[in-house]
C-alpha cells in the first residue's frame, strides 16, 4: 500500500480580527449530513479574513441571513446561494455540491426541489474537475479499507455513501489536510466521524452486529451448526469490542473483523506500526479480561494435542 510522507506542520495563521458580532455556533439541530459541508465552509470563512458584510455584498444575501446559513439556522439553503458562497471562499464545487445535495435529501427536500435549486449553476459545478492528484491517489489507495471498516458498522448502501462523503469532505478541506501532520490520519478521522454519525448505538457505543454476517471466521465455517456457534461467539466479541476506546476499537475492527495485516492497518490509520501493535495489545488485554478471546488467524495457538 502506498504511504504518504507526513508534511511539516504549518505555522498557524493568526485569527483574523473582524468588526461586528462574532459568528455564533452551529445549531444543535443540524444533522450530520448538513454538518458535513457546513463545518468546512465555516472553517474556510473564519480563516478567510472576510466579514459577513463583505460576503453579503458578493453572494448576495443579507448579513443576518448569511449568519443564519453559517449556523445552520432557518430554511435549508438553495444551491445557488451555496455555490456563490463557495466560489467566494474558493471551495471546490463538485464535493460541495454532492454534500449539499445529500443533506438536502436527508432534510426532506424532493429531487425536484434539488434540480430546480441548481438552475444556472449545474453546468459549472456538476463536473468532476479540479480534483487534486494527491486526493485522487489517496482515495484510490484507501477506498477498499475504508469500505471494509464502514461495513463493520453500516449496511452495504450506507457504507458506500459514508466512504463517498468522507472523500468529498476531505476534498473540501484538502488544504487543511495537506497542512496536517499526516494526511492519512486526517482522512481517517473524517471517516471515523462520518461512520459514527450514521451507526446504530446501544448504551452510547456503536453496534457492530451487521459485521457478524461477513467475518472471515464465519465464512470459514462449513456447517449450519458451526456457523451458528461462530455467530454467537462473534456477537459476544463485537459487544466487547464496542466498549473499547476509539483508537483500540479501530485497530481491532481492522485486524480482527476485516483481517488486515498490522502494516495495512498502520497505513489506513496513519499511525506508526508500533502504535498499532500497542493498541492491539491493550485491546486484547481488555477483551481477555471480558470474554474468552479466540486466537487471531495469523497467530499460532499454544494448544498441543
MOPEMO-V778016 format. One record per residue. N is the residue number from 1. RES is the residue in three letters. SS is DSSP state (2 for helix, 1 for strand, 0 for the rest). BURIAL is + if it has 16 or more other ideal C-beta (glycine too) atoms within 10 Angstrom, else -. D_CENTER is the distance of its C-alpha to the mean C-alpha in Angstrom with 1 decimal. Layout:
N/RES/SS/BURIAL/D_CENTER
N/RES/SS/BURIAL/D_CENTER
This chain:
1/UNK/0/-/20.3
2/UNK/0/-/20.2
3/UNK/0/-/19.5
4/UNK/0/+/18.8
5/UNK/0/-/21.1
6/UNK/0/-/19.9
7/UNK/0/-/21.1
8/UNK/0/-/23.4
9/UNK/0/-/21.9
10/UNK/0/-/22.9
11/UNK/0/-/25.5
12/UNK/0/-/24.0
13/UNK/0/-/25.6
14/UNK/0/-/27.7
15/UNK/0/-/26.4
16/UNK/0/-/28.4
17/UNK/0/-/31.1
18/UNK/0/-/31.3
19/UNK/0/-/34.2
20/UNK/0/-/33.9
21/UNK/0/-/31.8
22/UNK/0/-/28.4
23/UNK/0/+/25.4
24/UNK/0/-/24.5
25/UNK/0/-/21.1
26/UNK/0/+/18.7
27/UNK/0/-/20.3
28/UNK/0/-/19.3
29/UNK/0/-/19.7
30/UNK/0/+/16.8
31/UNK/0/-/14.3
32/UNK/2/-/10.5
33/UNK/2/+/10.7
34/UNK/2/+/13.4
35/UNK/2/+/11.6
36/UNK/2/+/8.9
37/UNK/2/+/12.0
38/UNK/2/+/14.3
39/UNK/2/+/12.9
40/UNK/2/+/12.9
41/UNK/2/+/16.2
42/UNK/2/+/17.7
43/UNK/2/-/16.8
44/UNK/2/+/18.5
45/UNK/2/+/21.4
46/UNK/2/-/22.0
47/UNK/2/-/22.2
48/UNK/2/-/24.3
49/UNK/0/-/27.6
50/UNK/0/+/28.0
51/UNK/0/+/29.5
52/UNK/2/+/29.0
53/UNK/2/-/32.5
54/UNK/2/-/31.8
55/UNK/2/+/29.0
56/UNK/2/+/30.9
57/UNK/2/-/33.7
58/UNK/2/-/31.5
59/UNK/2/+/29.1
60/UNK/0/-/31.5
61/UNK/0/+/30.7
62/UNK/0/-/32.5
63/UNK/2/+/31.1
64/UNK/2/-/30.8
65/UNK/2/+/28.8
66/UNK/2/+/26.5
67/UNK/2/+/26.0
68/UNK/2/+/25.2
69/UNK/2/+/22.7
70/UNK/2/+/20.8
71/UNK/2/+/20.9
72/UNK/0/+/19.9
73/UNK/0/-/23.5
74/UNK/0/-/25.8
75/UNK/0/-/25.4
76/UNK/0/+/22.3
77/UNK/0/+/23.0
78/UNK/0/+/24.4
79/UNK/2/+/22.9
80/UNK/2/-/26.0
81/UNK/2/+/25.3
82/UNK/2/+/21.6
83/UNK/2/+/22.8
84/UNK/2/+/25.6
85/UNK/2/+/23.5
86/UNK/2/+/20.9
87/UNK/2/+/23.9
88/UNK/2/+/25.5
89/UNK/0/+/22.4
90/UNK/0/-/22.0
91/UNK/0/+/18.6
92/UNK/0/+/18.0
93/UNK/2/+/19.1
94/UNK/2/+/17.4
95/UNK/2/+/13.7
96/UNK/2/+/14.9
97/UNK/2/+/17.0
98/UNK/2/+/14.6
99/UNK/2/+/12.3
100/UNK/2/+/15.6
101/UNK/2/+/17.1
102/UNK/2/+/14.5
103/UNK/2/+/14.8
104/UNK/2/+/18.5
105/UNK/2/-/18.8
106/UNK/2/-/17.0
107/UNK/0/-/19.5
108/UNK/0/-/22.3
109/UNK/0/-/23.3
110/UNK/0/-/25.2
111/UNK/2/-/24.6
112/UNK/2/-/28.0
113/UNK/2/-/26.9
114/UNK/2/+/23.9
115/UNK/2/-/26.3
116/UNK/2/-/28.9
117/UNK/2/+/26.5
118/UNK/0/+/25.9
119/UNK/0/-/29.6
120/UNK/0/-/30.7
121/UNK/0/+/27.3
122/UNK/2/-/26.1
123/UNK/2/-/27.9
124/UNK/2/-/26.5
125/UNK/2/+/22.8
126/UNK/0/-/22.1
127/UNK/0/-/22.7
128/UNK/0/-/20.4
129/UNK/0/-/22.1
130/UNK/0/-/21.5
131/UNK/0/-/18.4
132/UNK/0/-/18.7
133/UNK/2/-/20.0
134/UNK/2/-/17.9
135/UNK/2/+/14.6
136/UNK/2/-/16.2
137/UNK/2/-/17.3
138/UNK/2/+/14.1
139/UNK/2/+/12.4
140/UNK/2/-/15.7
141/UNK/2/+/15.8
142/UNK/2/+/12.5
143/UNK/2/-/12.0
144/UNK/2/-/14.3
145/UNK/2/+/12.9
146/UNK/2/+/9.2
147/UNK/2/+/11.1
148/UNK/2/+/13.3
149/UNK/2/+/11.0
150/UNK/2/+/9.3
151/UNK/2/+/13.0
152/UNK/0/+/14.1
153/UNK/0/+/12.7
154/UNK/0/+/12.7
155/UNK/0/-/15.5
156/UNK/2/-/15.7
157/UNK/2/-/15.2
158/UNK/2/+/12.2
159/UNK/2/+/10.5
160/UNK/2/-/11.5
161/UNK/2/+/10.2
162/UNK/2/+/6.6
163/UNK/2/+/6.8
164/UNK/2/+/8.9
165/UNK/2/+/6.9
166/UNK/2/+/4.3
167/UNK/2/+/7.8
168/UNK/2/+/9.4
169/UNK/2/+/7.7
170/UNK/2/+/8.5
171/UNK/2/+/11.8
172/UNK/2/+/12.4
173/UNK/0/+/12.3
174/UNK/2/+/13.6
175/UNK/2/-/16.7
176/UNK/2/+/15.1
177/UNK/2/+/13.1
178/UNK/2/-/16.6
179/UNK/2/+/18.2
180/UNK/0/+/16.1
181/UNK/0/-/17.8
182/UNK/0/+/15.7
183/UNK/2/+/13.4
184/UNK/2/+/12.0
185/UNK/2/+/11.2
186/UNK/2/+/9.7
187/UNK/2/+/7.3
188/UNK/2/+/6.8
189/UNK/2/+/6.3
190/UNK/2/+/3.3
191/UNK/2/+/2.4
192/UNK/2/+/4.9
193/UNK/2/-/4.8
194/UNK/2/+/3.5
195/UNK/2/+/5.9
196/UNK/2/-/8.1
197/UNK/2/-/8.7
198/UNK/2/+/10.0
199/UNK/0/+/11.8
200/UNK/0/-/15.5
201/UNK/1/-/17.0
202/UNK/1/-/20.4
203/UNK/0/-/21.9
204/UNK/0/-/18.7
205/UNK/1/-/17.1
206/UNK/1/+/14.8
207/UNK/0/+/17.0
208/UNK/0/+/16.9
209/UNK/2/+/20.0
210/UNK/2/+/18.7
211/UNK/2/+/18.4
212/UNK/2/+/22.1
213/UNK/2/-/23.3
214/UNK/2/-/21.9
215/UNK/0/+/22.3
216/UNK/2/-/24.5
217/UNK/2/+/27.1
218/UNK/2/+/27.5
219/UNK/2/-/28.0
220/UNK/0/-/30.7
221/UNK/0/-/32.8
222/UNK/0/-/35.6
223/UNK/0/-/37.2
224/UNK/2/-/36.2
225/UNK/2/-/37.4
226/UNK/2/-/35.4
227/UNK/2/+/32.2
228/UNK/2/-/32.8
229/UNK/2/-/33.4
230/UNK/2/+/30.3
231/UNK/2/+/28.2
232/UNK/2/-/29.7
233/UNK/2/+/29.0
234/UNK/2/+/25.4
235/UNK/2/-/24.8
236/UNK/2/-/26.5
237/UNK/2/+/24.4
238/UNK/2/+/21.1
239/UNK/2/+/22.4
240/UNK/2/+/23.2
241/UNK/2/+/20.0
242/UNK/0/+/18.0
243/UNK/0/-/20.2
244/UNK/0/+/19.2
245/UNK/0/-/17.4
246/UNK/2/-/13.7
247/UNK/2/+/14.7
248/UNK/2/+/17.4
249/UNK/2/+/15.5
250/UNK/2/+/13.0
251/UNK/2/+/16.2
252/UNK/2/+/18.1
253/UNK/2/+/15.7
254/UNK/2/+/15.6
255/UNK/2/+/19.3
256/UNK/2/+/20.9
257/UNK/2/+/19.1
258/UNK/0/+/17.9
259/UNK/0/-/20.9
260/UNK/0/+/19.5
261/UNK/0/-/21.9
262/UNK/2/+/21.5
263/UNK/2/-/21.4
264/UNK/2/+/18.6
265/UNK/2/+/16.6
266/UNK/2/+/17.4
267/UNK/2/+/16.3
268/UNK/2/+/12.9
269/UNK/2/+/12.3
270/UNK/0/+/14.2
271/UNK/0/+/16.8
272/UNK/0/-/20.5
273/UNK/2/-/22.1
274/UNK/2/-/24.1
275/UNK/2/-/21.2
276/UNK/2/+/19.9
277/UNK/2/-/23.5
278/UNK/2/-/24.0
279/UNK/2/+/21.0
280/UNK/2/+/22.2
281/UNK/2/-/25.7
282/UNK/2/-/24.9
283/UNK/2/+/22.9
284/UNK/2/+/25.8
285/UNK/2/-/28.3
286/UNK/2/+/26.7
287/UNK/2/+/26.5
288/UNK/2/-/30.0
289/UNK/2/-/31.2
290/UNK/2/-/29.5
291/UNK/0/-/30.2
292/UNK/0/-/31.9
293/UNK/0/+/29.2
294/UNK/0/-/30.1
295/UNK/0/-/30.4
296/UNK/0/-/27.7
297/UNK/0/-/28.9
298/UNK/0/-/29.0
299/UNK/0/-/31.0
300/UNK/0/-/34.7
301/UNK/0/-/36.1
302/UNK/0/-/39.1
303/UNK/0/-/41.0
304/UNK/0/-/44.4
305/UNK/0/-/46.5
